Amino acid sequence: MSSLNLVAALMSLFLFICMCESQSTIECENLGFTGLALCSDCHTFAEYIKDQELVSDCLKCCAEDSDDATSKVIYSGAILEVCMRKLVFYPEVVGFIEEEKDKFPSVRVQYAYNSPPKLIMLDDDGQLKETIRVDNWKREHILQFLKEKVKPLSEI
């Protein structure tokens, strides 16, 4: 085997190992981690979610962050987007909408055909900053996440 082939084989092996260690963007999105970009969010997530496999998936999909203000991102509002026809399959989301949503005046529900349940996080100008799928979240996790990530109206 020539040295060029050996180098190519080693590089391929290295890339394969790296790819196995972290999830691709599509895999992460399918797992519902499209918006949990910072690893500190995964650590916060781990405080409320006791499923180690789910937390492990989150950590594979996150980016390392520093201890500065960017790790504590707070949004001005959010949109809970869901397909009205599919709501029957998401009782936790329905429970949040019916019983908890009123606690968050800066969060609104938006119905979009064929959309999986997701939180669209908004900046001060009302522009989309992050999208987080919540189809597998429990009601209390949605509630806790919004308490930590959305400014109360008094601060807006």
C-alpha positions as CSV (number, residue, x, y, z in Angstrom):
1,M,0.0,0.0,0.0
2,S,1.4,3.3,-1.0
3,S,1.9,6.1,1.6
4,L,-0.8,8.2,-0.3
5,N,-3.4,5.4,0.1
6,L,-2.4,4.9,3.7
7,V,-2.9,8.7,4.4
8,A,-6.3,8.6,2.6
9,A,-7.4,5.6,4.6
10,L,-6.3,7.2,7.9
11,M,-8.1,10.4,7.0
12,S,-11.3,8.5,6.1
13,L,-11.1,6.6,9.4
14,F,-10.6,9.9,11.3
15,L,-13.6,11.5,9.6
16,F,-15.7,8.4,10.3
17,I,-14.8,8.5,14.0
18,C,-15.6,12.2,14.2
19,M,-18.9,11.8,12.5
20,C,-19.9,9.0,14.8
21,E,-19.1,11.1,17.9
22,S,-21.6,13.9,17.0
23,Q,-25.0,13.9,15.3
24,S,-25.5,15.5,11.9
25,T,-27.8,18.6,11.7
26,I,-30.6,16.5,10.2
27,E,-30.3,13.8,12.9
28,C,-30.4,16.5,15.5
29,E,-33.5,18.1,14.0
30,N,-35.2,14.7,13.8
31,L,-34.4,14.3,17.5
32,G,-36.0,17.7,18.2
33,F,-32.8,19.6,19.0
34,T,-32.8,22.2,16.3
35,G,-32.7,25.1,18.7
36,L,-30.7,23.8,21.6
37,A,-27.5,24.8,20.1
38,L,-25.5,25.5,23.3
39,C,-24.3,22.8,25.6
40,S,-25.3,24.8,28.6
41,D,-28.9,24.4,27.4
42,C,-28.4,20.6,27.4
43,H,-27.2,20.8,31.0
44,T,-30.2,22.8,32.0
45,F,-32.3,20.3,30.1
46,A,-30.7,17.5,32.1
47,E,-32.0,19.0,35.3
48,Y,-35.6,18.5,34.2
49,I,-35.3,15.4,32.0
50,K,-34.2,12.2,33.7
51,D,-33.8,10.3,30.4
52,Q,-30.0,9.9,30.1
53,E,-30.2,8.8,26.4
54,L,-32.1,12.0,25.5
55,V,-29.6,14.2,27.4
56,S,-26.8,12.3,25.7
57,D,-28.4,13.0,22.3
58,C,-28.7,16.7,23.2
59,L,-25.0,16.8,24.2
60,K,-24.0,15.2,20.8
61,C,-26.0,18.0,19.0
62,C,-24.8,21.0,20.9
63,A,-22.0,23.5,20.5
64,E,-19.6,24.3,23.3
65,D,-20.3,27.7,24.8
66,S,-18.5,30.1,27.1
67,D,-19.6,31.3,30.5
68,D,-20.5,34.8,29.1
69,A,-23.9,36.3,28.5
70,T,-24.5,34.3,25.3
71,S,-25.0,31.1,27.3
72,K,-28.0,32.7,29.1
73,V,-30.0,33.7,26.0
74,I,-33.4,35.1,26.9
75,Y,-36.1,35.8,24.2
76,S,-38.8,38.5,24.1
77,G,-41.4,36.0,23.0
78,A,-42.2,32.7,21.3
79,I,-44.7,31.1,19.0
80,L,-45.9,27.6,19.7
81,E,-46.6,26.3,16.2
82,V,-48.6,23.2,15.7
83,C,-50.9,21.5,13.1
84,M,-54.4,21.6,14.5
85,R,-55.2,18.2,12.8
86,K,-52.2,16.6,14.5
87,L,-52.9,18.0,18.0
88,V,-54.7,14.8,19.0
89,F,-51.3,13.0,18.9
90,Y,-49.7,15.5,21.3
91,P,-51.7,15.5,24.6
92,E,-48.8,17.2,26.5
93,V,-48.8,20.1,24.0
94,V,-52.6,20.3,24.2
95,G,-52.4,20.3,28.0
96,F,-49.9,23.2,27.9
97,I,-52.1,25.2,25.4
98,E,-55.3,24.7,27.5
99,E,-53.9,25.1,31.0
100,E,-50.5,26.8,31.0
101,K,-50.3,29.1,28.0
102,D,-52.1,32.0,29.7
103,K,-49.2,32.3,32.1
104,F,-47.1,33.5,29.2
105,P,-48.6,36.6,27.5
106,S,-45.7,36.9,25.1
107,V,-46.2,33.3,23.8
108,R,-48.8,32.8,21.2
109,V,-50.2,29.7,19.5
110,Q,-50.0,29.5,15.7
111,Y,-51.6,26.8,13.7
112,A,-49.8,25.7,10.5
113,Y,-50.8,22.8,8.3
114,N,-48.6,19.6,8.8
115,S,-46.3,21.4,11.3
116,P,-44.8,19.3,14.1
117,P,-45.1,21.0,17.5
118,K,-42.3,23.5,17.8
119,L,-41.4,26.7,19.7
120,I,-40.2,29.6,17.5
121,M,-38.2,31.8,19.7
122,L,-38.3,35.6,18.9
123,D,-35.9,38.4,19.5
124,D,-36.8,42.0,20.6
125,D,-37.9,42.9,17.1
126,G,-40.2,39.8,16.8
127,Q,-37.8,38.1,14.4
128,L,-37.2,34.3,14.5
129,K,-34.0,33.4,16.4
130,E,-34.4,29.7,17.2
131,T,-36.7,26.9,16.4
132,I,-37.1,24.0,18.9
133,R,-39.2,21.0,18.3
134,V,-41.3,20.0,21.3
135,D,-43.3,17.1,20.0
136,N,-41.7,14.7,22.6
137,W,-41.6,17.1,25.5
138,K,-43.9,16.9,28.5
139,R,-46.0,19.8,29.5
140,E,-43.9,20.6,32.6
141,H,-40.8,20.7,30.4
142,I,-42.3,23.2,28.0
143,L,-43.5,25.3,31.0
144,Q,-40.0,25.3,32.6
145,F,-38.2,26.0,29.4
146,L,-40.4,29.0,28.7
147,K,-40.0,30.3,32.3
148,E,-36.2,30.3,31.8
149,K,-36.0,31.5,28.2
150,V,-38.8,34.0,27.7
151,K,-38.8,37.5,29.4
152,P,-41.8,38.3,31.5
153,L,-43.9,41.1,29.9
154,S,-42.7,43.5,32.7
155,E,-39.2,43.3,31.3
156,I,-40.1,43.9,27.6
